[in-house]
Amino acid sequence: MKIRHASMKDLGPITAVEAACFPVAEAATKADFEKRLQVYPDHFWLLENDDQLIGFINGMVTNNSTISDIMFSDASLHDENGMWQAIFGLNVLPEYRRQGLAAKLIDKIVEQARQEGRKGCILTCKDKLIHYYEKFGFKNCGISQSVHGGAIWYDMRLEFGKIDINQLGRFISLILRHKPEVIGIKLDGHGWADVEELLLGIREKGYFINHEILQEIVATNNKQRFHYNEDQTKIRAAQGHSIAVDVELDEKVPPDLLYHGTAMKNLSEIKATGIKKMRRLYVHLSKDVETAFKVGSRHGIPVVLVIDTLAMQKDGYKFYCSKNGVWLCDDIDFKYVKEIIKQK
């Protein structure tokens, strides 16, 4: 599948797809599309499968916060400096529906509008589609003044706010490591989640997210908690699961010393019972003192335990290292703690 901008040479296939997706009274004409392609081709996106056009999305930019019927036929009303990206048509051929392809087109035009600094996106839809667009963050603003095609339409508006990437990252961490059921999805036996199901589930919880935002979270997360499979159709957490999954870790030989960050309040229990996995599948160890102090500070006044991993290996312990550099092992007896480093 490929998404690209439209050009005048696409006029015939665009008109044909429109005719297959809308009744005559509602479908834009070839002349309408010709005007749109002349005036705002940069706001006209095509979806192709093996060079066959199977869907598209388009719309002018305007300072009006709702769509009026004249906009559909008068492309000259386009204002490249306008605040709102209008969406006039979202088309996917019937045989390609229910595959998440319409969502890809919506994500593309919404992300473009966001990057261009628009205030948001607007569209009209029939009542049966209100819930669908609400999944993308659009709000129902009531019955529209539009009487296009003699139908009753509803004004839908998506107004951009500041996206809290850190908050979204924490929510995704909860889903992929502990509670996928909070958005109604399941992880497979290796901890992978379907990306489309993840995005849809997060949207239904009231967060705006698309492929570009998810990619940003994966790329910029300072702990590198998440990674995609090769074709980016699946995603999983690197480690830290409390649910039983096999993230396909390879056994590795660790450095002679590793470090465990915890809180001062936990020391007496650790001295008595050792370092426990608790609700996780493994004990987590850091490669340096600085990182371990950061881990410990999340739980209170931090302390760092220096772990004699060389001795542990001699006693038969197995070690694994996640993709983001966290060392993992089974419960650690306190006798392997060589030193306790307290914060200065």
Secondary structure, DSSP 4 states (H G I P E B T S, - for coil): -EEEE--GGGHHHHHHHHHHHS-TTTSPPHHHHHHHHHH-GGGEEEEEETTEEEEEEE--EES-SS--THHHH-GGG--TT-SEEEE-EEEE-GGG-SSSHHHHHHHHHHHHHHHTT-SEEEEEE-GGGHHHHHTTT-EEEEE-S--GGG---EEEEEE-----HHHHHHHHHHHHHT-GGGGT----TTS-EEHHHHHHHHHHTT----HHHHHHHHHH-TT--EEE-TTSSEEEESS--SS-----PPB-PPPSEEEEEEEGGGHHHHHHH-B--TTSSSEEEBSSHHHHHHHHHTSSSEEEEEEEHHHHHHTT---EE-TTS-EEES-B-GGGEEEEEEP-
